[in-house]
Amino acid sequence: MNGCGRIGKILPVVLLAVLIILPMLPVSTYIIHVATLIFIWSIVATTWSFMGRFGLVSLGHGAFMGMGAYVTVLLFNHAGLSPWIGMLAGGLAACFMGAVLGYACFRFGVIGDYFALVTLALAELVALLVVAFRGVTGGSLGLTVRSVGTSVWYFQFDNRIYFYYIALVALGVVLFIWRWIDRTDMRKALAAIGEDELAASSLGVNIIRNKMAITLISTFFTALGGTIYAQYLLYLSPETVCGVGVSLSIPFKAILGGMFTLWGPFIGSAIIVSLEEYIRAAYGGTYTSISQIIYGVALVVLIMFLPKGIFGTLREKFYSK
Amino acid sequence: MGEQLLNALINGILLGGVFALLALGLNLIFGVVKIIHLAYGQFVMMGFYLVYLFYEQAGLPMALAIFLAIASMAAIGFLTQFVVVKPLLNAPRLNQLLALASLIIVFENFALFVWGADYRGIPFDLPIIEISNIFIRTSSFIAFLGALFVMGALYLFLNKTYLGLAIRAVSQDTDVAKLMGINPSMIYYVTMALGGALTAVVAAFFVPIYTVHPHFGSAFTLTAFIIVVLGGMGNLLGGFIGAFLIGIVTSVAAVLTSTEVAEIVVLVIFILVMLIRPQGILGSGVSS
């Protein structure tokens, strides 16, 4: 246990050092690109796990990610507002949406499958709203961020390395928040709620307040991840940042890595994004659909074998009802 | 406007019949196997393509083509149970759900690979029925009647046969069903095969109404889920009522506004019902 603890302390430091110097090494920009994508998805998967690990399984985090992305980009494209401010606005908008739906769910005791399905409906709802207001949002064709070249104030950089570091820092912040949550009373309360809601409430745990707090934190930083994603790609569409597909891919990454562990969502994102990119690079050019079939089968196989193998012991707390 | 609304109402009822059939298989699977089958719409899409394959591409008679499609989809349902669901029966629910969601990618890209991204349909020249300013598409009417017929047959199967009794027993209490000498594993296979067959039946009725493309299924999964949840998961009668409700709301809201707004209205209703009455219209208590 002691040795494990030491490795557990040293390994992240080594990893961090490697990640910091990686762009300075002679690696291809493609590697930097993939790493940046991994960071961005790790941010979102980690913030999803804020809720997920306490049994609040949301299948609608695409809605919050999309909110962050769309609010920021629309404010910038139409009003010229700096994405740094827009990011806050997007985060608050996502918080508001999360608060409304969350309060209603928690107030009426919607949990388990029902919570998952309500949030799934929310993801589809946001995607449909984006499509319905196509005059403003560009609809399903998507939206391009107005390009201004490299500008720190407008969160646009020609060089990918800037985004690499921004995403890395944001991931660090999110992981730090995870640690912070671990040290609060909220964690104990939420763990108790996740175990047995009725028992927790009979012990005087305020269920709604604790669930609301974690929902607000989770939605805000998920939106932040959405903003970084949109600024990085300079393009967003209902399929890439909101909707059911994205909403399902987020918990997938978290679960694959292990949503109860600090590094789990990061590891899951690294596996999935690498797999996605590898399959695309290896077979994508000629046999796009075959490569996607392989990808889908790989996902099924991973979900069937990996969680049991590596994180099997953590399993019993999954989706506690 | 009044006439338009009446038209929308009647077409909504017809649409409700088709939706009821659509939701039936999903409801059965949820009630018995107790999994959230997220790739259900993709099964309908595959069923549609199979009818297209056997009828249009292989030139078989329609009845035979439909029969073959039903048999194939039953086999795919069986295989899904064998390969994906069975190994995950004791896994966390979220894992089951995500494994089935991954099948969406597999099925959609399989369809893309085999049939390409084009819209495929089987052209039928069906007349439009007109009764004093009310217009009804014959295809919708056939689908409505067919849906009622299939649902009746399924009702009889579930209530009048030994196998149907066993399915209902497993659905109500798996442990007691085991004590009664029923093998739940076998019943799961039967249910998944039946669910698969039902998707092909739905697809057959969709053939004169829609054209199919690889992303055809996703919208139907959500519609089916909304109906199933509205009615109370696993409650077949509730699903039936939910289907007509959604059919009418979709149709009337589409006339009053646009089809997109209609979809949004349906989702909002769904979310509201979930918040106020999560057990659904006819459900009895939330199984937590």
Interface residues (C-beta under 8 A of the other chain):
Chain A: V57 L59 L101 A104 C105 F108 G109 V110 I111 G112 D113 Y114 A116 L117 V118 L120 A121 L122 E124 L125 L128 L129 V131 A132 V244 L248 P251 F252 I255 Y287 T288 S289 I290 Q292 I293 Y295 G296 V297 L299 V300 I303 M304 P307 K308 R315 F318 Y319 K321
Chain B: I36 L38 V84 P87 L88 A91 P92 R93 L94 N95 L97 L98 A99 A101 S102 L103 I104 I105 V106 E108 N109 F110 L112 F113 S218 L222 F225 I226 V229 M233 S258 E260 V261 E263 I264 L267 V268 F270 I271 M274 L275 I276 P278 V286 S288
